[in-house]
């Protein structure tokens, strides 16, 4: 098991990252897998501090999983204003 910014993930791309529910605060900025109730999977970008939204189609049944962390550039001290 490897760790990506504090979240465990498996080297084979398994699902060991915790699934997040709507209204949960986003802990890490990055690209998230969006798992819809009907089985569709899409990708979306969320920034730390936002809340995961409900889906217009599947409401609170949607789940989110961090696919790739991508820190927001203005959170980096070299680029902060």
N, C-alpha and C positions, 0 to 999 in steps of 0.2 A: 504494500500500500504506500502510495506517495502522498505528499501534501502540497496543495496549491493555496498559498496565502491562508493557511489555517483550516482549509476544507480538505478532508480526505477524498481521494479519488483513486480508482484502480487503473493500473497501466493498460488494461485491455479495454478501457472506455466504459466500464461497468457503471452501475447506478448507485454508487455509495455516497454521492453528494446528497445532502438532505433536500427533500422537496419542500418548497416554500408555498404557503397559501396566500390568497389575496388578503390585503390589508396588513401583511407582515412588512416591517421595514426592510429595505434592501441594505444588507450589511456590506457588500462589496460591489463596486461598479464593475460592469462587464456585460458580456453577451450571455443571455439566459435562454435555455430551451424552454419553450412554452408548450405544455402538454394539455391538450384540450380533451374534453369529455368524450368526444366522438373518435378519439385515437389520433387525430392530427397532431403533428409536432411542427412548431414554427420557432423562429429565433427572434429575440428582441433585445434591445440595449436598455439597461437600467442603471441609474446613478445612485451611489451610496446616499442614503437619507430619504430617497423616494419610498413610496409604498407600492407593493405589487398590486396591480389593479384587478378587478373582476373582469372576466371576458364578456363582451357584448352578447355572445351566443351561449356559452355554458356557465355564465355567472360565477359563483363561488366554487364550482367544481374544477376550475383550471388550476394547474400546479406549475411551479417554476423550479428550474434546476440550473445552477451555474455551469455554463459550458466552458467559458474562458474569461478569466479576470482581465480587466482592462481599466486600470486606474484613470480617472478623469484627469485630464491634463492640468486643470487649474488647482487640483489637490496636490500637485507636485510643487515643492518649494522653488524649483528653478523657473517655474512658469506662473507662479502665483502673482496676482496683481495687488 
